[in-house]
Amino acid sequence: MTQVETNPQAGDPVRGVAQGPEGAALHTSGDGVRNKGLGGNSVGLLGSAVIGISTVAPVYCLTSTLGSTAGEVGLQMPAIFLAGFLPMLLVAFAYRELNTVMPDCGTSFTWTVKAFGPRVGWMCGWGLVVATIIVLSNLAGVATSYFWLLAGELTGSEKVAALEDNKPVHILTCLALIAIATLVSYRGMTATKGVQYALVGLQLAVLAVFVVMAFTKAGSDLPEFAGGLDFSWSWFNPFSVGSFAAFTAGLSLSIFMYWGWDACLTANEETTGSEKTPGRAALIAMVVLVGSYLATAVAAQMAVGSGDKGLGLGNPDTSDNVFAALAGPVMGPVLGIALFVAVLASATASLQTTFIPVARTVLAMSAYEALPASYSRVHPRFKSPGRATVHAGVATGIFYTVMTLVSEHVLVDTIYALGLMICFYYALTSFACAWYFRRDLTSSVRDALFKGVFPILGGLLLTAVFFKTLYDMWDPAYGSGSSVFGVGSVFVIGVGLLVVGFAIMLVMQRRSPAFFRGEVLTKETPALVVQD
């Protein structure tokens, strides 16, 4: 029997109390949207923006993709960073509009179910979950590498630094870091927020020092900086990229570098002012990121150029870890260690905050009966999705271990595959925004732009990148150059994970028929929150 009451914690409109999975009481609205029991009012605007920046991990992204991007597009790297920012900004508008009327931690999953129905929504949620697992594994790998490189620098021992290349030691260290990050995330948003201010501040401060020192090295007579270049506005011209294939490959990497800002939105049920604060925080995070990326790209090109020799950013021997090669030459032996610390802090901090979107998406999918009911449990003390967080950590550890044993180039290939996943679920969310608000598009110019035109443009751009990337990644030369039975490993990873998700959806359809009949989370209903 349903009893009507008001949810006092979130200040939501009148909702009913329904029996959720395993008999748990869940506050519901008339169209099935549920309060999951997370700790409300735990994060403010600054904290939410910091979580978004931390999840993206700008220093980690730069060291992992500066070289790969330079290898694809050469000196047009700043242009590619701007090109990647545009669809992300348009998608951020879609997220903001949807979050304003429906602040639900399921974000893309919940919103696409409301717009397009349960099956499209389920696959969109799967895309977000698997993208997060991929990036968690890469974060753990980079953190492990820099842990041993830093240990080698501090001890002055090449043998200690060489442990990074010892596969058993590397895997065990990586699993230990994943376990620690899982534990912190398990303890809830308060524990998560507590360590992020210092870690984000540290990495941005060290990155600023690197940029300044790279500018000072530009034009140096030292032989290691012989590839340095004079600044040119032509670097910002995307039409100067050598080929369309190179452009889309670079754009896919650029999109990866912005991924993670939507962690602000998945924490919406725990944020003060859940209807407006997460969207504003996401936009703040995006501005900080694009400024950091452009400054670093320009400074690095002026200092060492984008060639494939020596310190050049396009050198394949250093492309997967650029800062490891540039730290000493650009910043010197002492400050160079600070850059190692910054990358380690960036990867570690992001490893911890990246559990936010995957755990809360799984929590929402379970709360709406799209996944097994056990994942809907919220820890009574920490107010966190405990089981979902732990299982995300286990899945990350297994994925990274298997991929490391199978492919020596797992870091590069999974980053390329990650771009495919990001385009998939971001594009669906953008189209969901336009479709959900389709009756509002003639209300005002503002609604037409922010609820329709901008999301559709963002979705179309990401869809184009998705299909072009899908075509290109069939070639084994795409990514690291490895293959499986003659097919590019990036294609196998990306498409294989989507196929696995579709198979799991078919299983869940038999186990949870009510959700897939649209009886749990209904489609095309009025917005929950009426804007003033």
Helices and strands as residue ranges (DSSP letters): E 3-5, E 15-19, G 21-23, E 25-28, E 34-35, H 45-56, H 58-73, G 74-76, H 77-101, H 108-116, H 118-155, H 158-162, G 163-165, H 167-186, H 189-217, G 223-225, G 233-236, G 238-240, H 244-258, H 263-266, G 268-270, H 277-304, H 322-353, H 355-367, G 373-376, H 386-406, H 410-436, G 438-440, H 445-447, I 448-453, H 454-472, E 483-484, E 487-488, H 489-511, H 513-516
